Amino acid sequence: MAAFDGGRLSTDGGVLLLREVAEGSGMLRRFARCFVDHRNPELIEHTVEELVSQRILAQACGYEDLEDHDVLRDDALLAMASGKRDATGEGRRRKRDRGHALAGKSTLNRLELTPTNAT
């Protein structure tokens, strides 16, 4: 039986080129180190570097709003570019998250609002 739904598609093939440039410069890795991760390590499915990569690469592709990430979380190319090993999200722990490789808008919003340690 044939399916004509298109399956998993991405219109942003250039995100892989952006990732290569970012990897070569170490920019995303260095930027991710600016965040302090206060989350319980046993519950983490997205590393800070993956979250930062997702957000910055999406912005570079023209997706400025966090709202966009509830759809983008299913984009396999963005997932690969963000460093996810499971680009389809089929291996996620929680059943409701399976099929969504990337973080949604709420998770990214919590990252952006992470308090800094003022010492």
Phi and psi in degrees as a GROMACS rama.xvg file:
@    title "Ramachandran Plot"
@    xaxis  label "Phi"
@    yaxis  label "Psi"
@TYPE xy
-94.5658  144.122  ALA-2
-117.463  135.22  ALA-3
-114.707  27.7706  PHE-4
-86.6828  -4.86475  ASP-5
87.7481  -16.7733  GLY-6
63.5978  -146.534  GLY-7
-87.3406  117.482  ARG-8
-122.649  157.044  LEU-9
-141.695  138.695  SER-10
-101.215  5.29729  THR-11
-116.457  58.9979  ASP-12
-61.4361  -24.1072  GLY-13
-66.2988  -13.9567  GLY-14
-64.0757  -28.3082  VAL-15
-70.2207  -36.2563  LEU-16
-66.6662  -42.5256  LEU-17
-59.4024  -40.6999  LEU-18
-62.8247  -41.7577  ARG-19
-61.8585  -41.9046  GLU-20
-65.0847  -44.1735  VAL-21
-64.7544  -39.3597  ALA-22
-63.6292  -43.9555  GLU-23
-62.0227  -35.1694  GLY-24
-88.3408  -18.2513  SER-25
74.5845  11.1287  GLY-26
-58.2812  -49.4739  MET-27
-67.0778  -39.4332  LEU-28
-62.8649  -45.2094  ARG-29
-65.91  -40.4979  ARG-30
-65.8847  -39.3896  PHE-31
-62.1233  -31.7637  ALA-32
-69.6862  -10.1459  ARG-33
-76.0096  -12.7743  CYS-34
-99.713  142.026  PHE-35
-100.26  123.085  VAL-36
-90.5759  108.949  ASP-37
-95.4876  5.78541  HIS-38
-77.6565  157.968  ARG-39
-70.1353  117.245  ASN-40
-57.3008  -26.4879  PRO-41
-72.7533  -18.2332  GLU-42
-104.936  -1.74756  LEU-43
-77.1009  127.379  ILE-44
-114.041  -18.7198  GLU-45
-124.888  119.427  HIS-46
-70.4041  161.506  THR-47
-59.4142  -40.6445  VAL-48
-62.9126  -39.0463  GLU-49
-65.6464  -41.3829  GLU-50
-64.7746  -46.1284  LEU-51
-62.8082  -43.478  VAL-52
-61.2368  -46.4999  SER-53
-56.91  -48.5807  GLN-54
-66.8228  -46.3233  ARG-55
-70.3582  -43.9207  ILE-56
-64.8258  -38.2454  LEU-57
-64.2989  -41.6117  ALA-58
-61.5331  -40.7583  GLN-59
-64.0379  -25.7704  ALA-60
-88.6535  2.58796  CYS-61
100.029  5.26717  GLY-62
-96.6753  89.9117  TYR-63
-83.4141  -29.0069  GLU-64
-90.6179  142.984  ASP-65
-62.4265  -29.1188  LEU-66
-54.4006  -34.1297  GLU-67
-61.545  -25.753  ASP-68
-73.7896  -15.1732  HIS-69
-71.4634  -21.222  ASP-70
-95.5948  -41.7554  VAL-71
-62.7844  -22.1356  LEU-72
-63.3854  -12.8823  ARG-73
-99.2972  1.22431  ASP-74
-81.2559  109.389  ASP-75
-65.1929  -35.0582  ALA-76
-67.5772  -42.0821  LEU-77
-64.9055  -37.0802  LEU-78
-62.0779  -45.8639  ALA-79
-62.0907  -44.7415  MET-80
-65.6535  -27.9208  ALA-81
-84.0225  -2.64709  SER-82
96.0484  9.36803  GLY-83
-75.2546  133.379  LYS-84
-78.1297  -32.148  ARG-85
-102.773  89.1281  ASP-86
-70.2405  -12.5641  ALA-87
-105.095  -12.0349  THR-88
75.9609  13.2642  GLY-89
-68.413  -20.831  GLU-90
-95.1619  12.241  GLY-91
-63.7263  149.772  ARG-92
-63.6325  -54.4173  ARG-93
-83.3313  136.806  ARG-94
-56.7939  -40.0691  LYS-95
-67.7848  -20.3489  ARG-96
-92.0996  -12.8868  ASP-97
-62.6638  136.644  ARG-98
94.6708  -6.63366  GLY-99
-118.567  99.161  HIS-100
-70.8701  -31.9185  ALA-101
-106.835  172.34  LEU-102
-76.0919  150.603  ALA-103
-88.0403  -178.924  GLY-104
-62.066  -35.451  LYS-105
-66.727  -42.2567  SER-106
-64.3472  -44.0976  THR-107
-65.9193  -35.3833  LEU-108
-64.5973  -41.3083  ASN-109
-62.5008  -37.9295  ARG-110
-62.6023  -46.3327  LEU-111
-66.3077  -26.4554  GLU-112
-99.464  11.945  LEU-113
-60.9475  126.523  THR-114
-69.9486  148.04  PRO-115
-90.7597  152.387  THR-116
-85.1176  108.404  ASN-117
-89.7563  110.826  ALA-118
